[in-house]
Amino acid sequence: MKTILIIVGLLTLFSARSFARQTSRRVCDTIHYEFVHGKIIIPVMVNGVNVRYIVDTGGKTGTMREAAVEMKAMSTGTSTNVSDANSLGVNYPTGILQEVELSPNYKLSRLETMIFPTTGFFRELGVAGILGGDAFAQSVITFDAREKIMVINYPYRPAGLKITDGVELFPGQSNHSIVEVGFGGATKRVLFDTGATGLLLLSSTDYTDLKGRVKNTKVAEGIGVNIVGIGGVGQPVEIDKVVIDEMNFLSGKFSNVGSITINMGMSIVGVDMLQYGKVVIDYMRHRFYFFPYDQAVIDAGGAPRTWNVGILPVKGHFEVTTVWDSLKGQVAFGDQVVNINGKELSDVAQNQMEVEAILDAIEGDSAYIIILKDGKEKRVEITRS
């Protein structure tokens, strides 16, 4: 099953503070980014140390402890409460990063960061952590996926950009990029989250409300989780694979929009939206802009194709963490998986990307897994649809 959220998709409960030290002249810096495993990665210099960070507009800045030590982060003696991708509450100590250079001319004298434990996903990507909206709170940022660039403007928005071209941004206390999105005549506030893979991640709460109000189709139902969050796997919840007939993201019009529902209080528009247009976020003036590359209605392709079982690393081995209705009764949440279509998992790194790569590499739409059931191996046929 494709990653829906990774650990960088955090919703914070407390505000973050950063203090910009800029020159009086107008700043317009272009940053060339890497796009790896669905993550936007930029180079950053912190206290003279060259590092790389994921840009996560749906999260709050966080840094792995080992990187924070190298960058001589100062402890604040406080902690931050966050809710991870599985709605598990987690406490992290906070620190202060000093002399943060996000671009040649946009610099922060200090930036508050959560301190994460060592994270395999971050290590695989070669990043120190994530930069949330708090890191850009005193700027205007533009994402141009066709050129793979970010542009930072300060203190003014890009030349020629009219404030009437955008819509209101609802950042709350955490500098999140929350905007109103239309669904077939109904409107919901949705988080634009570059840390989330996919086009639409519809919350179960929003789907419950929308399914009786707009045209939609439920393709499948299941139970499980979709990610190992910072707080662990979490408890399984009911999930649905659905298609919403219409979605309007500002002036971008989409049809046949598929989603797997998520156990969060707010729906998410993920990084895949950048395939369809430029995004400009004016944090200082609370304005959000989307300029589609094509004015035609985009067919989003319907329900996401997934295997009817989800497998994730859990405490040193791999387990079944999602079961769709077509496989109900044959496997259960928590069953240990030892083999995927002939690939033994005993030597596979405990990493979500690793197990997803194995499943993605399977040719065709049928395969098998071997699970341990009461100490015995059991072969289970699986399908992708």
C-alpha positions in Angstrom: 0.0 0.0 0.0 1.3 3.4 -0.9 2.4 5.7 1.9 -0.4 8.1 2.8 1.3 10.0 5.5 4.8 9.8 6.9 6.0 10.9 10.2 6.6 14.4 8.9 2.9 15.0 8.7 2.4 16.5 12.1 -0.3 18.6 13.5 1.0 20.7 16.3 -0.8 21.9 19.4 1.5 24.8 20.2 2.8 27.7 18.1 6.4 27.9 17.1 8.5 31.1 17.0 11.2 32.1 14.6 13.0 35.4 14.4 14.2 36.6 11.0 17.2 38.7 10.5 17.0 40.2 7.0 18.5 43.1 5.2 16.3 46.0 4.4 16.4 45.2 0.7 13.9 43.0 -1.1 14.7 39.3 -1.0 13.9 37.0 -3.9 15.9 33.8 -3.6 15.5 30.7 -5.8 16.2 27.3 -4.2 16.6 24.2 -6.3 15.2 21.3 -4.5 15.4 17.5 -4.8 12.2 15.4 -4.9 12.8 12.0 -3.4 10.2 9.5 -2.3 7.6 12.2 -2.6 9.4 14.7 -0.3 10.7 18.1 -1.2 14.3 18.4 0.2 16.4 21.6 0.3 19.9 22.4 1.4 20.1 24.5 4.6 23.0 25.9 6.6 22.6 25.9 10.4 25.3 27.4 12.6 27.9 26.8 9.8 26.8 23.2 9.3 25.5 22.2 5.8 22.5 19.9 6.2 19.3 19.0 4.3 15.7 19.3 5.4 12.3 18.2 4.2 9.9 21.1 3.5 6.7 20.1 5.2 4.0 22.8 5.1 1.7 20.7 7.3 4.2 20.2 10.1 6.3 22.0 12.7 10.1 22.1 12.5 11.8 19.1 13.9 15.4 17.9 13.9 16.9 14.5 14.8 18.9 14.6 18.0 22.2 13.7 16.4 21.9 16.5 13.9 20.8 18.9 16.5 23.9 18.1 18.6 26.2 18.6 15.5 24.5 22.0 14.9 24.9 22.9 18.6 21.2 23.5 19.2 20.4 25.0 22.5 18.0 23.3 24.8 14.9 25.3 25.9 14.1 23.0 28.9 10.6 22.7 27.5 8.7 20.2 25.3 6.1 20.3 22.6 3.0 18.1 22.4 2.1 16.9 18.9 -0.3 14.5 17.4 1.3 12.1 14.8 -0.2 10.6 11.7 -2.1 8.0 13.7 -3.5 10.6 16.1 -1.1 9.4 18.9 0.0 12.1 21.2 3.8 12.5 21.6 5.9 14.8 23.7 9.3 16.1 22.3 11.9 18.3 23.9 12.5 21.5 22.1 15.7 23.4 21.2 16.8 26.5 19.4 18.7 26.3 16.1 20.9 29.4 15.6 22.0 31.1 12.4 19.7 29.3 10.0 20.3 30.1 6.4 17.3 28.9 4.3 18.7 30.7 1.2 21.5 33.1 0.6 19.5 36.1 1.7 16.8 34.7 3.9 18.2 33.9 7.3 16.8 33.3 10.8 18.9 34.2 13.8 17.0 31.5 15.7 14.4 28.8 15.0 12.7 26.6 17.5 12.8 22.9 16.7 11.4 19.8 18.2 14.1 17.2 18.9 13.3 13.8 17.4 14.9 10.5 18.2 16.9 8.8 15.4 14.5 8.1 12.5 15.2 5.5 9.9 13.2 7.3 7.2 15.2 10.6 7.7 18.5 8.6 7.6 17.4 6.9 4.4 16.8 10.3 2.8 19.9 11.9 4.3 18.0 14.7 6.0 18.3 16.3 9.4 14.6 16.6 9.9 11.6 18.7 8.7 11.0 22.4 8.2 7.4 23.4 9.0 5.5 26.5 8.1 7.0 28.1 11.2 10.4 28.3 9.4 8.8 30.4 6.6 6.4 32.4 8.8 8.0 35.8 7.8 8.2 35.1 4.1 6.3 34.3 0.9 7.2 30.9 -0.7 6.4 29.7 -4.2 6.5 26.1 -5.3 7.2 25.4 -9.0 7.4 21.6 -9.4 8.1 21.8 -13.2 11.3 23.6 -12.5 11.8 21.9 -9.1 12.4 25.2 -7.4 11.2 27.1 -4.4 11.3 30.9 -4.4 11.5 32.8 -1.1 10.3 36.4 -1.2 10.7 38.9 1.7 9.2 41.2 2.8 6.9 41.6 -0.3 5.0 39.1 -2.3 6.4 38.3 -5.9 6.2 41.1 -8.3 2.9 41.3 -10.2 1.0 39.0 -7.8 -2.3 40.6 -6.8 -3.7 39.9 -3.4 -7.1 39.4 -5.0 -5.6 36.5 -7.0 -5.5 34.5 -3.7 -7.8 33.3 -1.0 -7.7 33.5 2.8 -5.1 31.4 4.6 -6.1 30.0 8.0 -2.7 29.4 9.7 -3.9 29.1 13.3 -1.1 29.2 15.9 1.1 26.8 14.0 1.5 28.5 10.6 -0.3 25.8 8.8 -1.5 26.3 5.2 -5.2 25.7 5.6 -7.6 26.8 2.9 -11.2 26.3 1.9 -11.7 23.6 -0.7 -14.9 22.8 -2.6 -16.3 19.3 -3.0 -19.2 19.3 -5.4 -20.9 22.3 -3.8 -19.8 21.7 -0.2 -16.8 23.4 1.3 -14.2 22.1 3.8 -11.1 23.6 5.3 -8.2 21.5 4.2 -4.5 21.4 5.0 -2.1 21.9 2.1 0.7 19.6 3.2 3.9 19.1 1.2 4.9 16.4 3.7 2.0 14.2 2.6 2.1 11.9 -0.4 -1.0 11.9 -2.6 -3.5 14.4 -4.1 -6.4 14.1 -1.5 -6.4 12.5 1.9 -9.9 12.8 3.0 -10.5 12.6 6.8 -13.0 10.1 8.0 -14.9 12.9 9.7 -15.1 14.9 6.5 -16.2 11.9 4.4 -18.9 11.1 6.9 -20.3 14.6 6.4 -19.8 14.7 2.6 -21.0 11.3 1.6 -24.6 12.3 2.0 -24.2 15.8 0.4 -22.1 15.3 -2.7 -21.7 12.7 -5.5 -19.2 10.0 -4.4 -18.5 6.3 -4.5 -17.2 4.0 -1.8 -15.0 1.5 -3.6 -13.8 -0.6 -0.6 -13.7 -0.6 3.2 -11.2 -2.0 5.6 -9.5 -1.7 8.9 -6.0 -0.7 9.7 -3.3 2.0 9.7 -1.4 3.4 6.8 1.9 4.5 8.4 4.2 4.0 11.3 4.0 7.4 12.9 6.4 8.9 15.4 4.3 7.4 18.2 4.3 3.9 16.7 1.7 2.0 14.6 -1.3 2.9 16.7 -4.6 1.1 16.9 -6.5 0.1 13.7 -9.4 2.1 12.6 -12.1 1.7 9.9 -10.9 3.1 6.6 -12.6 3.6 3.2 -11.4 3.8 -0.3 -13.6 6.4 -1.9 -14.0 8.6 -5.0 -15.3 12.2 -4.9 -16.9 13.3 -8.2 -15.8 16.9 -8.0 -13.1 19.0 -6.2 -12.2 22.6 -6.7 -8.8 23.6 -5.3 -9.1 27.4 -5.8 -9.3 27.8 -9.6 -8.1 24.2 -10.2 -10.9 21.9 -11.1 -10.7 18.1 -10.6 -13.0 15.2 -11.2 -12.9 11.5 -10.2 -10.7 12.3 -7.2 -9.8 9.2 -5.2 -8.8 8.9 -1.6 -8.2 6.5 1.3 -9.7 8.1 4.4 -7.4 9.0 7.2 -7.9 9.1 11.0 -7.3 12.8 11.4 -9.6 15.7 12.2 -8.8 17.6 8.9 -8.5 16.5 5.3 -5.3 17.0 3.4 -4.3 18.1 -0.1 -0.9 16.5 -0.6 2.3 17.3 -2.5 0.8 15.7 -5.7 -1.2 18.9 -6.2 2.1 20.6 -7.3 1.9 18.5 -10.5 -1.0 20.6 -11.6 0.0 24.1 -10.8 2.2 26.6 -8.9 1.4 27.3 -5.2 2.3 30.5 -3.5 1.9 30.8 0.3 2.1 34.3 1.8 2.4 33.6 5.5 2.8 37.2 6.5 -0.5 38.3 4.9 -2.4 35.1 5.3 -3.0 34.6 1.6 -2.8 31.4 -0.5 -2.5 31.2 -4.3 -2.8 28.3 -6.8 -2.1 28.9 -10.5 -3.1 25.7 -12.5 -1.0 24.8 -15.5 -4.2 23.8 -17.4 -7.6 25.4 -17.1 -9.4 22.2 -18.2 -11.0 19.9 -15.6 -8.4 17.3 -14.6 -9.5 13.7 -14.3 -7.6 12.6 -11.1 -7.8 8.9 -12.0 -10.3 7.6 -9.5 -9.6 5.4 -6.5 -5.9 4.7 -5.7 -4.7 1.2 -6.6 -3.6 -0.7 -3.6 -2.9 -4.2 -2.5 -5.7 -5.6 -0.3 -3.3 -5.9 2.6 -1.0 -3.4 4.1 2.4 -4.4 5.7 4.6 -2.2 7.9 7.6 -2.7 10.1 6.7 -3.2 13.8 9.2 -3.8 16.6 11.8 -5.7 14.7 9.6 -7.5 12.1 6.8 -6.9 9.6 3.2 -7.1 10.4 -0.2 -6.9 8.6 -1.4 -3.4 9.5 -4.3 -3.0 7.0 -6.9 -5.5 5.9 -9.3 -4.6 3.1 -12.7 -6.3 2.9 -11.7 -8.7 0.1 -9.2 -10.3 2.4 -11.3 -10.3 5.6 -11.1 -13.5 7.6 -7.9 -14.7 5.9 -5.5 -12.4 7.7 -5.8 -10.2 10.8 -4.2 -7.0 12.0 -0.9 -7.9 13.8 -0.2 -11.1 11.9 3.6 -11.4 11.3 4.6 -11.4 7.7 7.8 -13.4 6.8 7.7 -13.5 3.0 6.2 -11.4 0.2 5.9 -13.2 -3.1 9.0 -15.2 -2.6 11.1 -12.5 -0.9 12.2 -13.4 2.6 11.8 -10.5 4.9 14.3 -11.6 7.6 17.1 -9.5 6.1 15.0 -6.5 4.9 15.6 -3.3 6.7 12.9 -2.1 9.1 11.8 0.6 6.9 8.4 1.5 5.3 10.1 2.4 2.0 11.7 -1.0 1.8 8.5 -3.0 2.2 6.6 -0.7 -0.2 9.4 -1.1 -2.8 9.0 -4.9 -2.6 5.2 -4.6 -3.1 5.5 -2.0 -5.9 8.0 -4.2 -7.8 5.6 -7.1 -8.2 4.5 -7.5 -11.8 0.8 -8.0 -12.3 -2.0 -7.7 -9.7 -1.8 -10.9 -7.9 0.8 -12.3 -5.5 1.1 -14.0 -2.1 2.4 -13.4 1.4 3.4 -15.9 4.0 2.3 -15.2 7.6 3.0 -16.9 10.9 -0.2 -18.2 12.4 0.0 -20.1 15.7 3.7 -20.8 15.0 3.0 -22.2 11.5 3.5 -20.6 8.1 0.4 -19.9 6.1 0.3 -18.8 2.5 -2.2 -16.1 1.6 -3.1 -14.9 -1.9 -3.3 -11.1 -2.3 -4.5 -8.9 -5.1 -4.1 -5.3 -6.2 -7.0 -3.2 -7.4 
